[in-house]
């Protein structure tokens, strides 16, 4: 993973952790609404909006539907930034 990619991953995880109110160290690529109690549909939209602000991307409705885990979110953000 390049330095830019790891910085982006760290930024995405920090944003998700802040929205959900969990320590960033508890997030893994497999973290999802099924593994984090605070991650409900309202918080999902909060994550989307926070990422649009912090990373400077716009998500399409199809992207939002695909955001089922931290690793999927990271992949979508990375694709948007490339």
N, C-alpha and C positions, 0 to 999 in steps of 0.2 A: 504494500500500500504506500503510495507516495505521501510526502509530508502534507501536501495540500488536501489529499483525501482524508488523512487522519485528522487534520485540523477541522475539516468539514464534519467528520463523524463526531468529533468531540463537541462541536458547536450544536449539532443536531441533538445529541444525547443530553447536553446541558439544558437545552431549551425544553425538551420533553420532561426531564426531571423537575425543572422549575415549575412547569405547568401542573404536573401531577403531584408535586410536593413530596417527592421521594429523593433519596440520595442518588446522585448520578452513578455512583459505584454499584448500585443495585440493578442498573439497567444492563441487559445483554441484548444481543441481536435477536434473541428469541422472546424478549419481553413483549407482551401484547395485552389487549384488554382481558384475556383469559388468565393472565398471571399477575396483573396489577389491579387491585380492587378499585382504586381511584380512577381508572381509565374507563370511563363510560362514554356514551355518545356525545354528551355536552363537552366533556374534557377532550374528546377526539377533535371536535371543531376548534377548541381553544388551542390545541397543539398545532393544527393546520394554520390558524391565524398567526400564532406566535412564530412559527417557522417562516411564514411569508415575510414577517417583519424582520426577524433576526438574520435570515439567510438571503433575503432579497429575491425570492422567486414567487411565481404565481402558480397555484395548482389548479388543474382542471378537475371537474367532478369525477372523471374516470380515475385520476390519480388518487383522489381522496378515498374512493372505494377500494383501491388496492392497498391502502396503508393499514395492513393488518398486524404488523409487528415493527419493532424498531429497525430491524435489518431491511425490511421492505421500504420503510420511510427513508432510510439512509440511501438506498439505491435510487429511489425516485428523486430525492434532492440532488444526488450526484449527477444524475442524468440531466436534470434541469440546469445545473451549473456548468455542464460541459459544453 
